[in-house]
Amino acid sequence: MNTPNEKLDARTLNCPLPILRTRRALSGMAPGQLLEVTATDPGSVKDMDAFCRQTGHELLSASQGEGEYVFLIKKA
């Protein structure tokens, strides 16, 4: 079970704010820690994938339900 070390609520934020808040949250975490991000912006799906590929963080999971998107990211 991947229990997040921190959670980020990015609901109601539009691009690029979910990514900017994710970047800020990860900067304060130790390598290997997990961040769970909840967003409502449909664009965050492709944005979060691209962000993780560009920065070296690992996108462990991405799920959708009830108009929300939940991402689990492992800090590089």
N, C-alpha and C positions, 0 to 999 in steps of 0.2 A: 504493500500500500504506500503510495506516494503522498505523504502528508506535507502540505506546504508550510514553509517556515514563516512566510508572510503572505498576506492577501491584499490585492489592490482592487478597489471598486472604481472602474472606469465607465460605469453605466451613465448614460445620457451625454457622454462626451463624444464629440465628432472628431474626425481626422484633422490634424495629426495628434491630438491630445492623448488618446490612449497609448500611443507609442512613446510619446515624450514622458508621460507619467511612468510607464513601464521602465524606460531607460533610467529615470531618476531612482525608482525603487530598487532596481538591480544594482545600481552603483553603491548602495549602502549595505549590500549583502556580501557574504563570503562565498568564494567559489564552491560549487556543489550544492548550495542551498536552493530551495524550490520556492518559486513565486507563482501564486495563482492570480490570474487577472480575469475579471468579469467585465465584459463590454456589451454594449447594445448596438454599436455602429457596425453594419454589415461589412464595411470595408476593412474592419479590423482583422478579418480572417486572412486575407492575402497580405495585409500589412504586417501582421505579427509573424507570419511565416518568413517574409522577406527580411524583417528586422533580425530575426534569430539567425538566419543564414549569413547576413552581412556582419553580425557582431560576434558570431561564434557561440552564442548561447544555444542550448538545446531545447527545442519545442517538443516536450514529452507527449502532450496530448492537446487536442482542440475539439471541443464538443459544443453542440448547439441545442438549445431547448427554450421554449417559451419566450422567444425574442431576445434571448441572451446568448452570448458566446463565452465559453470558459476555456482559458488557456493555462496549461501548466508548463512553466519554463524553468529549466535548470541553468543556474548561472555558470558561465564558463570560468 
